[in-house]
Amino acid sequence: MKSSHRVKYFQKYVSGSKVATGKAITEVDASAEDVLAWRWDWCSNEKMLIHRESRKSVSRSVLNEISCNEEIHSTTKRLPFPFHNREFIVTSVWCGRT
């Protein structure tokens, strides 16, 4: 998928606190179908390479392909001491406009 994208990131600190909340807005110059195809391919070679290079991830897999438009994915992230690794389970569903 050939596309370009821009990301705008905003942070807001609460006065008297070291905690910030953030918001990211992304504009992608690609069709909705191309973006969905890239997002849907959870274990593609490109995504697995990004996953391995981040060094924050332990595993990434498709747990269950329920139908052609619904899958359950798992990603395990490595966290710093004193935390334990965390597994994130995501259900992805897509549908076209009718």
N, C-alpha and C positions, 0 to 999 in steps of 0.2 A: 504494500500500500504506500503510494507516494502521497505525502501530504505535508503541510506545515502547520505549526501551532504556536500560539503565544499564551503565556501564563501570566496572570496578574495576581499578586499575592498581597494580602492586607493583614496586618497584625494590630491588635488592640490590647494594651496593658491596663489592668485594673489598678487604680492608684493604691499605692502601699503594698502591692503584691508583685511577686516575681513571675506570676502565671500570666500567660497571654493566650488569647483566643485568635484563631486565624481563619482566613477564608481565601480560597483560591478559585479564580475564574479562568477557564481555558476556552479559547476559540480555536477550532480545528478546521482547516481548509481541506475537507474531504466530504464525500457523500455520507449520509447516515448509514447506508449499507456497508461501505468500506470500514467505517468506524466500528459498527456492530460486528463485522466479520473479524476484525483484529481483536476486539474485546472478547469475543466468544471463544476464540482459539486459546484457551487457558494454558495449555501445555505446549505451545508452539516452540520451535527452536529459538526464535528471537526472544520470547518471554523467559524461557528457561535460562538463556545466557544472561539476561538482565538479572534474573533471580540469583544465579550463582555468583555473579560479580558483585552484588550488593553486600555479600558476607553477613547480612542480617537475617537471611532466610535459611531454613533447614530443609524444608520440603515443599513441594507444590504438586497437587494432583487433582484429577477429576474423580470424585467419589462415586457419583451416580449420574448417568445420563438418562433422565426420566423420559424425555421425548426429544424431538428435533429442535424444540425451542425452550427446553428447561433442563438445567444441569445443577448439580451440587458440587462445589469446589472446596478444597481444603488447602490452606497455606499455613505452615508453621514458621514462626519468626523467632530468631534468637534474640534474647534480651540480656542486658548487662546484669552482673551480680548486683544485688542479691535476688533478682527475679528469676523465675523459671521460664523456659521457652513457652510460648503461647500458640495454640492452634486456633485459627480463624476459619469458620465454616460459612460459606456464602452460597445462597441459592440465587441463581441467575435465571430470569425468565424474560423473553422478548416476544413481542407480537407486533404485527403491522397495523397500520391505521386502516379502518374499514369505512 
